[in-house]
Amino acid sequence: MVRNILRLVPIVCLGLFVLLTSLHLPQFGGVCFILFWLAAAILARGSELGRPFCYPLVVLGCVTSSMYFPGLYLNWFGVPTTKFVIPVLQLIMFGMGTQLSLADFRQVTRQPWGVLIGVFAQFMIMPVAGFLIATTLPLPKEVAAGIILVGCVPSGIASNVMNFLAKANMALSVTLTAVATLLGPIITPLWMKALIGTSLDLDYMQMTWDIVRLVVLPIAAGLTFRALLPKTTKKMEKHLAFLSMIGLLLTIVFINAAGRDNLMKVGALLVFACLLHNTVGYILGYWLAKACRLDERSCRTVSMEVGMQNGGLAAGLAIGLGRAATMGLAPAICSPLMNITGATLAIWWRGRPIKNDNNDENDNSDNANDSSDKEPLAGSTSLLPEVNEDALCSKP
């Protein structure tokens, strides 16, 4: 009975939104639209299939609030909220570092071909696809540059959680994320300079330093912290995961509020561009891995790693370049969008067992030894609120 009533709440909220908007009461309609997303998130939380969509739905609700009431998110305690983004992202990367170890890089020698294909696919497919999409669609120059930026950054930590859900090659997933992240300070600025050049006045050396301070230094600190204080690190995992969830949510909301006026002009087109970019990554990543004769489990892993970029890092770089309201819009849109598409793809694959699965598991037996026996990266749970704690602690 209660469940049936809860199912009606999102429908009622959506109906009120349409009614109040048609009566030219946008503020009240906006409140109902916000409640629609939050009610949908609560409803999703109650089912196993819906749980991975809970956090993205909460993000959409908060993004909606930033569009209707941007003043709530522009300044906190007399400080522009975009100034909080960098330390928040550093905290997320620190959490990622506490879940990594040198053993995670062992997969480079155990599956060198898979790692090589995955890294190559990620740093070739996404930058080129982003450039083609950005230059084809009629978007403002700096907003379009944000799509290219998303394509040039390494994979997002959410990809580890999605691969976990999809029962993919977790050892390869963790290794690809770690290797691509460490290559980011070199490859991301080079690609941005090659694809954008002098059409925008960007400081590429500053971008390199921003990636180092946003990614490399916090991850190194996390690795060191774990090595020196392993017991404390274990106790902090859930807290870091929760803080990462809140941190990424605030990052997206702050950037959307700062760029609201620009987003109102190009919102639908930008959403389409981000969705197209994301989908191209999944498709080409999968078929490139297939063409290189990787096993099915690894093909699914490469597809997810290629399609899901680190939107938080791209947003931080846009802020570092002083372009949060323009270049920062695409990363802010892509982050929740990638989690919705990633969760959908993961659930679809999860329901389609791999033929000759025993052979694949033998080929990928290192999964159980290296990465599948532990939770996905703590920071990655920030993007999926989603998988319950018991599920995260079990093997896929």
C-alpha positions as CSV (number, residue, x, y, z in Angstrom):
1,M,0.0,0.0,0.0
2,V,2.7,2.5,1.0
3,R,4.8,1.5,-2.0
4,N,1.9,2.2,-4.3
5,I,1.3,5.6,-2.8
6,L,5.0,6.4,-3.1
7,R,4.8,5.6,-6.8
8,L,2.2,8.2,-7.2
9,V,4.2,11.0,-5.6
10,P,6.6,11.7,-8.6
11,I,3.6,11.6,-11.0
12,V,1.7,14.1,-8.9
13,C,4.7,16.4,-8.6
14,L,5.3,16.3,-12.3
15,G,1.7,17.1,-13.0
16,L,1.8,20.0,-10.6
17,F,4.9,21.3,-12.3
18,V,3.2,21.3,-15.7
19,L,0.1,22.9,-14.3
20,L,1.8,25.7,-12.3
21,T,4.2,26.4,-15.2
22,S,1.3,26.8,-17.6
23,L,-0.3,29.2,-15.1
24,H,2.9,31.3,-15.3
25,L,4.0,30.4,-11.7
26,P,7.5,29.2,-12.6
27,Q,8.9,29.4,-9.0
28,F,6.2,27.2,-7.6
29,G,6.4,25.0,-10.6
30,G,10.2,24.7,-10.1
31,V,9.7,23.5,-6.5
32,C,7.4,20.8,-7.8
33,F,9.9,19.8,-10.4
34,I,12.6,19.6,-7.7
35,L,10.3,17.4,-5.6
36,F,9.7,15.2,-8.6
37,W,13.4,14.3,-9.0
38,L,13.8,13.7,-5.3
39,A,10.7,11.6,-5.0
40,A,11.9,9.5,-8.0
41,A,15.2,9.1,-6.3
42,I,13.5,7.8,-3.1
43,L,11.4,5.4,-5.2
44,A,14.5,4.2,-7.1
45,R,16.3,3.5,-3.8
46,G,13.7,1.0,-2.8
47,S,14.4,-1.4,-5.7
48,E,17.5,-3.4,-6.6
49,L,17.4,-2.3,-10.3
50,G,16.6,1.3,-9.5
51,R,19.2,1.8,-6.7
52,P,22.1,2.7,-9.1
53,F,20.0,5.6,-10.4
54,C,19.3,7.1,-7.0
55,Y,22.2,9.4,-6.8
56,P,22.0,10.7,-10.4
57,L,18.3,11.5,-9.7
58,V,19.3,13.4,-6.5
59,V,21.8,15.3,-8.6
60,L,19.2,16.2,-11.2
61,G,17.0,17.5,-8.4
62,C,19.7,19.7,-7.0
63,V,20.7,20.9,-10.5
64,T,17.0,21.8,-11.1
65,S,17.1,23.9,-7.9
66,S,20.2,25.7,-9.1
67,M,18.5,26.6,-12.3
68,Y,15.3,28.0,-10.6
69,F,17.1,29.4,-7.5
70,P,20.7,30.2,-8.5
71,G,21.1,32.8,-5.8
72,L,21.2,30.0,-3.2
73,Y,24.4,28.6,-4.6
74,L,26.5,31.6,-5.8
75,N,27.9,32.8,-2.5
76,W,28.3,31.1,0.8
77,F,29.7,32.9,3.8
78,G,30.6,35.8,1.6
79,V,32.8,33.6,-0.7
80,P,32.0,32.6,-4.3
81,T,31.1,29.0,-4.1
82,T,33.3,28.0,-7.1
83,K,36.3,28.6,-4.8
84,F,35.2,25.6,-2.8
85,V,35.4,23.2,-5.8
86,I,39.1,22.7,-5.9
87,P,39.6,21.6,-2.3
88,V,36.5,19.3,-2.6
89,L,37.9,17.6,-5.7
90,Q,41.3,17.2,-3.9
91,L,39.4,15.4,-1.1
92,I,37.8,13.1,-3.6
93,M,41.1,12.3,-5.2
94,F,42.6,11.7,-1.7
95,G,39.9,9.2,-1.1
96,M,40.7,7.5,-4.4
97,G,44.4,7.3,-3.3
98,T,43.5,5.6,0.0
99,Q,41.9,2.8,-2.0
100,L,44.9,2.3,-4.4
101,S,48.1,0.3,-3.8
102,L,51.1,-0.6,-5.9
103,A,49.5,-4.0,-6.5
104,D,46.8,-2.3,-8.6
105,F,49.5,-1.4,-11.1
106,R,50.6,-5.1,-11.3
107,Q,48.0,-5.7,-14.0
108,V,50.1,-3.7,-16.4
109,T,52.5,-6.6,-16.6
110,R,49.9,-9.3,-16.3
111,Q,47.5,-7.9,-19.0
112,P,49.7,-5.4,-20.9
113,W,47.7,-5.7,-24.1
114,G,44.4,-4.9,-22.4
115,V,45.9,-2.0,-20.5
116,L,47.5,-0.6,-23.7
117,I,44.3,-0.9,-25.7
118,G,42.3,0.7,-22.9
119,V,44.5,3.7,-22.4
120,F,45.0,4.1,-26.2
121,A,41.2,4.0,-26.8
122,Q,40.5,6.5,-24.0
123,F,43.0,9.1,-25.0
124,M,42.3,8.8,-28.8
125,I,38.5,8.2,-29.1
126,M,37.2,10.7,-26.6
127,P,39.4,13.7,-27.5
128,V,38.7,13.3,-31.2
129,A,35.0,12.6,-30.7
130,G,34.7,15.6,-28.4
131,F,36.4,17.8,-31.0
132,L,34.2,16.7,-33.8
133,I,31.0,17.1,-31.8
134,A,32.1,20.5,-30.4
135,T,33.0,21.9,-33.9
136,T,29.9,20.5,-35.6
137,L,27.2,21.7,-33.3
138,P,26.4,25.4,-33.1
139,L,27.6,26.0,-29.6
140,P,29.4,29.1,-28.2
141,K,33.2,28.7,-28.5
142,E,34.0,28.4,-24.8
143,V,31.0,26.1,-24.1
144,A,32.2,23.8,-26.9
145,A,35.7,23.8,-25.5
146,G,34.2,22.3,-22.4
147,I,33.1,19.2,-24.4
148,I,36.7,18.9,-25.7
149,L,38.0,19.2,-22.2
150,V,35.7,16.4,-21.0
151,G,37.1,14.2,-23.8
152,C,40.7,15.0,-22.9
153,V,40.6,14.1,-19.2
154,P,41.2,10.6,-18.0
155,S,38.4,8.2,-17.0
156,G,36.2,8.9,-14.0
157,I,36.3,6.8,-10.8
158,A,32.6,6.1,-11.3
159,S,33.7,3.7,-14.0
160,N,35.0,1.3,-11.4
161,V,31.6,1.1,-9.7
162,M,29.9,0.6,-13.0
163,N,32.3,-2.2,-14.0
164,F,31.6,-3.8,-10.6
165,L,27.9,-3.7,-11.3
166,A,28.4,-5.1,-14.8
167,K,30.5,-7.9,-13.5
168,A,33.3,-6.8,-15.8
169,N,37.1,-7.2,-15.4
170,M,37.6,-5.3,-12.2
171,A,41.4,-5.7,-12.1
172,L,41.7,-4.1,-15.5
173,S,39.2,-1.4,-14.6
174,V,41.1,-0.2,-11.5
175,T,44.4,-0.4,-13.4
176,L,43.1,1.6,-16.4
177,T,41.7,4.3,-14.1
178,A,44.9,4.6,-12.2
179,V,47.2,4.6,-15.2
180,A,45.1,7.0,-17.2
181,T,44.8,9.4,-14.2
182,L,48.6,9.5,-13.8
183,L,49.1,10.1,-17.5
184,G,46.6,13.0,-17.4
185,P,49.0,15.8,-16.5
186,I,50.9,15.1,-19.7
187,I,48.3,14.0,-22.2
188,T,45.4,16.3,-21.3
189,P,47.2,19.6,-21.8
190,L,48.8,18.3,-25.0
191,W,45.5,17.3,-26.5
192,M,43.9,20.6,-25.5
193,K,46.7,22.5,-27.1
194,A,46.5,20.4,-30.2
195,L,42.7,20.7,-30.6
196,I,42.0,24.2,-29.4
197,G,45.4,25.8,-30.0
198,T,45.3,29.6,-29.9
199,S,41.5,29.9,-30.6
200,L,41.1,30.4,-26.9
201,D,43.5,32.1,-24.6
202,L,44.3,29.1,-22.3
203,D,47.3,28.7,-20.1
204,Y,48.4,25.1,-20.8
205,M,51.2,25.1,-18.3
206,Q,48.7,26.2,-15.6
207,M,46.4,23.4,-16.7
208,T,49.3,20.9,-16.2
209,W,49.9,22.2,-12.7
210,D,46.1,22.2,-12.0
211,I,46.0,18.4,-12.9
212,V,49.1,17.8,-10.7
213,R,47.5,19.5,-7.6
214,L,44.1,18.2,-8.3
215,V,45.0,14.6,-9.0
216,V,48.6,13.5,-8.6
217,L,49.4,15.1,-5.2
218,P,46.1,14.1,-3.5
219,I,46.4,10.5,-4.8
220,A,50.0,10.3,-3.7
221,A,48.9,11.6,-0.3
222,G,46.2,9.0,-0.1
223,L,48.6,6.2,-1.1
224,T,51.0,7.3,1.6
225,F,48.3,7.7,4.2
226,R,47.1,4.1,3.5
227,A,50.7,2.7,3.7
228,L,51.4,4.5,7.0
229,L,47.9,4.1,8.7
230,P,46.1,1.1,7.1
231,K,43.7,0.6,10.1
232,T,42.7,4.2,10.2
233,T,42.2,4.2,6.4
234,K,39.8,1.3,6.7
235,K,37.8,3.1,9.3
236,M,37.6,6.3,7.1
237,E,36.4,4.6,3.9
238,K,32.7,5.1,4.5
239,H,33.1,8.6,5.6
240,L,35.3,9.5,2.6
241,A,32.7,7.9,0.3
242,F,29.9,10.0,1.8
243,L,32.0,13.2,1.7
244,S,32.8,12.4,-2.0
245,M,29.1,12.1,-2.8
246,I,28.3,15.4,-1.2
247,G,31.4,17.0,-2.7
248,L,30.7,16.0,-6.3
249,L,27.0,17.1,-5.9
250,L,28.1,20.5,-4.7
251,T,30.6,20.9,-7.5
252,I,27.9,20.2,-10.1
253,V,25.4,22.5,-8.5
254,F,27.9,25.4,-8.0
255,I,29.0,25.3,-11.6
256,N,25.4,25.1,-12.9
257,A,24.4,28.1,-10.8
258,A,27.4,30.1,-12.0
259,G,26.7,29.3,-15.6
260,R,22.9,29.4,-15.4
261,D,22.4,32.2,-18.0
262,N,24.6,30.4,-20.6
263,L,23.0,27.1,-19.8
264,M,19.5,28.5,-20.4
265,K,20.6,29.4,-24.0
266,V,22.2,26.1,-25.0
267,G,20.9,23.7,-22.4
268,A,19.1,21.2,-24.7
269,L,21.8,21.2,-27.3
270,L,24.6,20.8,-24.7
271,V,22.8,17.8,-23.1
272,F,22.5,16.2,-26.6
273,A,26.2,16.9,-27.3
274,C,27.2,15.3,-23.9
275,L,25.0,12.3,-24.4
276,L,26.3,11.8,-28.0
277,H,29.9,12.1,-26.8
278,N,29.3,9.6,-23.9
279,T,27.5,7.1,-26.2
280,V,30.2,7.3,-28.9
281,G,32.8,6.4,-26.2
282,Y,30.9,3.3,-25.1
283,I,30.4,2.0,-28.6
284,L,33.8,2.7,-30.1
285,G,35.6,1.6,-26.9
286,Y,33.8,-1.7,-27.0
287,W,34.3,-2.4,-30.7
288,L,38.0,-1.3,-30.7
289,A,38.6,-3.8,-27.8
290,K,36.7,-6.4,-29.7
291,A,38.7,-5.8,-32.9
292,C,41.9,-6.2,-30.8
293,R,40.7,-9.6,-29.7
294,L,40.2,-8.9,-26.0
295,D,37.8,-11.2,-24.2
296,E,34.2,-10.1,-23.7
297,R,34.6,-9.2,-20.1
298,S,37.6,-6.9,-20.9
299,C,35.7,-5.4,-23.9
300,R,32.9,-4.3,-21.5
301,T,35.5,-2.9,-19.1
302,V,37.2,-0.9,-21.9
303,S,33.9,0.4,-23.1
304,M,33.0,1.7,-19.6
305,E,36.4,3.2,-19.0
306,V,36.4,5.0,-22.4
307,G,32.8,6.3,-22.1
308,M,32.9,7.6,-18.5
309,Q,35.2,10.5,-18.1
310,N,36.3,12.3,-15.0
311,G,33.7,15.2,-15.1
312,G,34.8,16.4,-11.7
313,L,38.4,16.9,-12.9
314,A,37.3,18.7,-16.0
315,A,35.1,21.0,-13.9
316,G,38.1,21.8,-11.6
317,L,40.3,22.6,-14.6
318,A,37.6,24.9,-16.0
319,I,37.5,26.7,-12.7
320,G,41.3,26.9,-12.6
321,L,41.2,28.5,-16.0
322,G,38.6,31.1,-14.8
323,R,35.9,29.7,-17.1
324,A,33.5,28.0,-14.7
325,A,30.4,29.6,-16.3
326,T,31.3,28.5,-19.8
327,M,33.8,25.6,-20.1
328,G,32.6,24.2,-16.8
329,L,29.0,23.6,-18.1
330,A,29.8,20.5,-20.2
331,P,31.5,18.7,-17.3
332,A,28.7,19.7,-14.9
333,I,26.1,18.2,-17.4
334,C,28.2,15.2,-18.2
335,S,28.7,14.0,-14.6
336,P,25.1,13.0,-13.8
337,L,24.4,12.0,-17.4
338,M,27.3,9.6,-17.5
339,N,26.2,8.0,-14.2
340,I,22.7,7.4,-15.6
341,T,23.9,5.9,-18.9
342,G,26.7,4.0,-17.2
343,A,24.3,2.4,-14.7
344,T,21.9,1.6,-17.5
345,L,24.6,-0.1,-19.5
346,A,26.0,-1.9,-16.4
347,I,22.6,-3.3,-15.5
348,W,21.9,-4.4,-19.1
349,W,25.2,-6.2,-19.3
350,R,24.7,-7.7,-15.8
351,G,21.6,-9.4,-17.1
352,R,23.4,-10.9,-20.1
353,P,25.9,-13.5,-18.8
354,I,29.0,-14.0,-21.0
355,K,29.2,-17.2,-23.0
356,N,32.0,-19.5,-22.0
357,D,32.1,-17.4,-18.8
358,N,34.3,-20.0,-17.0
359,N,37.0,-19.6,-19.6
360,D,36.9,-15.8,-19.2
361,E,37.1,-16.1,-15.5
362,N,40.2,-18.3,-15.8
363,D,41.8,-15.8,-18.1
364,N,41.0,-13.1,-15.7
365,S,41.7,-14.9,-12.4
366,D,43.8,-12.0,-11.2
367,N,40.6,-10.2,-10.6
368,A,40.0,-12.2,-7.5
369,N,43.5,-11.7,-6.2
370,D,44.0,-8.0,-7.0
371,S,40.9,-6.0,-7.2
372,S,37.6,-7.9,-7.2
373,D,38.1,-8.8,-3.5
374,K,37.9,-5.3,-2.4
375,E,35.4,-2.5,-2.8
376,P,35.5,-0.2,-5.8
377,L,37.4,3.0,-5.1
378,A,36.0,4.9,-2.2
379,G,35.8,8.0,-4.3
380,S,33.8,6.1,-6.9
381,T,31.0,5.5,-4.5
382,S,30.5,9.2,-4.5
383,L,29.0,8.8,-7.9
384,L,26.7,5.9,-7.1
385,P,24.7,6.1,-3.9
386,E,23.3,3.5,-5.1
387,V,25.0,0.2,-4.4
388,N,24.3,-0.8,-0.8
389,E,27.1,-1.5,1.5
390,D,26.6,-5.2,1.5
391,A,26.8,-5.3,-2.2
392,L,29.9,-3.3,-2.3
393,C,31.6,-5.6,0.1
394,S,30.8,-8.7,-1.9
395,K,32.5,-10.0,-5.0
396,P,30.8,-9.3,-8.3
